[in-house]
Amino acid sequence: MRSREDIIREGKIQRLEKGVILGTKTDYPTRKLALRALEDLLADINNLSYRPRPVAQFSEFAKRWQEIVLSQHK
């Protein structure tokens, strides 16, 4: 399954293509079972209140945390 997901990186909204393997034929023997599993995966993205999530690498997160949080401690 392929879908697109919006994320916020460096203050800009980016749309990333995301690929996920649902399972094998033994996991989902019928098409309807596979579609149910797919609906569960896409429920968050298809929700009307969906907003892009901020994403950062750990080094970026640590740098911002030091500037914002650590600077307020003695």
C-alpha positions as a LaTeX table, in Angstrom:
\begin{tabular}{lrrr}
\hline
Residue & $x$ (\AA) & $y$ (\AA) & $z$ (\AA) \\
\hline
Met1 & 0.00 & 0.00 & 0.00 \\
Arg2 & 1.26 & 3.46 & $-0.82$ \\
Ser3 & $-0.05$ & 6.68 & 0.64 \\
Arg4 & 1.07 & 10.25 & 1.14 \\
Glu5 & 1.47 & 11.82 & 4.55 \\
Asp6 & 1.99 & 15.49 & 5.40 \\
Ile7 & 4.73 & 16.38 & 7.87 \\
Ile8 & 6.22 & 19.65 & 9.10 \\
Arg9 & 9.99 & 19.84 & 8.70 \\
Glu10 & 11.91 & 23.07 & 9.32 \\
Gly11 & 8.66 & 25.03 & 9.43 \\
Lys12 & 7.51 & 23.85 & 5.99 \\
Ile13 & 4.83 & 21.32 & 5.15 \\
Gln14 & 6.16 & 18.44 & 3.08 \\
Arg15 & 4.21 & 15.54 & 1.58 \\
Leu16 & 6.06 & 12.24 & 1.83 \\
Glu17 & 5.15 & 9.06 & 0.03 \\
Lys18 & 4.92 & 6.20 & 2.47 \\
Gly19 & 4.90 & 2.52 & 1.53 \\
Val20 & 3.63 & $-0.17$ & 3.88 \\
Ile21 & 3.20 & $-3.90$ & 3.42 \\
Leu22 & $-0.06$ & $-4.99$ & 5.03 \\
Gly23 & 0.72 & $-8.67$ & 5.20 \\
Thr24 & 0.79 & $-11.87$ & 3.23 \\
Lys25 & $-1.97$ & $-13.89$ & 1.64 \\
Thr26 & $-2.02$ & $-16.13$ & 4.72 \\
Asp27 & $-2.50$ & $-13.09$ & 6.99 \\
Tyr28 & $-5.42$ & $-11.78$ & 4.92 \\
Pro29 & $-6.94$ & $-14.60$ & 2.88 \\
Thr30 & $-9.73$ & $-12.45$ & 1.42 \\
Arg31 & $-9.80$ & $-9.03$ & $-0.18$ \\
Lys32 & $-12.33$ & $-7.74$ & 2.35 \\
Leu33 & $-10.06$ & $-8.60$ & 5.28 \\
Ala34 & $-7.17$ & $-6.78$ & 3.59 \\
Leu35 & $-9.37$ & $-3.74$ & 2.94 \\
Arg36 & $-10.41$ & $-3.65$ & 6.62 \\
Ala37 & $-6.76$ & $-3.65$ & 7.67 \\
Leu38 & $-6.06$ & $-0.89$ & 5.15 \\
Glu39 & $-8.93$ & 1.22 & 6.53 \\
Asp40 & $-7.46$ & 0.90 & 10.03 \\
Leu41 & $-4.09$ & 2.16 & 8.78 \\
Leu42 & $-5.58$ & 5.09 & 6.88 \\
Ala43 & $-8.09$ & 6.12 & 9.57 \\
Asp44 & $-5.75$ & 8.79 & 11.03 \\
Ile45 & $-4.93$ & 10.35 & 7.67 \\
Asn46 & $-8.54$ & 10.31 & 6.44 \\
Asn47 & $-9.85$ & 11.89 & 9.65 \\
Leu48 & $-11.31$ & 15.38 & 9.16 \\
Ser49 & $-9.25$ & 16.75 & 12.07 \\
Tyr50 & $-5.95$ & 15.51 & 10.57 \\
Arg51 & $-3.07$ & 17.97 & 10.86 \\
Pro52 & 0.52 & 17.56 & 9.67 \\
Arg53 & 2.83 & 16.40 & 12.44 \\
Pro54 & 6.16 & 18.08 & 13.14 \\
Val55 & 9.12 & 15.81 & 12.44 \\
Ala56 & 12.75 & 16.42 & 13.43 \\
Gln57 & 15.93 & 14.45 & 13.72 \\
Phe58 & 17.18 & 13.85 & 17.23 \\
Ser59 & 20.09 & 16.28 & 16.82 \\
Glu60 & 17.69 & 19.06 & 15.78 \\
Phe61 & 15.38 & 18.23 & 18.68 \\
Ala62 & 18.26 & 18.24 & 21.19 \\
Lys63 & 19.54 & 21.59 & 19.93 \\
Arg64 & 16.08 & 23.22 & 20.23 \\
Trp65 & 15.59 & 21.64 & 23.68 \\
Gln66 & 18.91 & 23.08 & 24.89 \\
Glu67 & 17.98 & 26.53 & 23.62 \\
Ile68 & 14.42 & 26.58 & 24.97 \\
Val69 & 14.31 & 24.38 & 28.08 \\
Leu70 & 17.88 & 24.16 & 29.35 \\
Ser71 & 18.39 & 27.91 & 29.17 \\
Gln72 & 15.63 & 28.39 & 31.78 \\
His73 & 17.38 & 26.22 & 34.38 \\
Lys74 & 20.13 & 27.43 & 36.66 \\
\hline
\end{tabular}
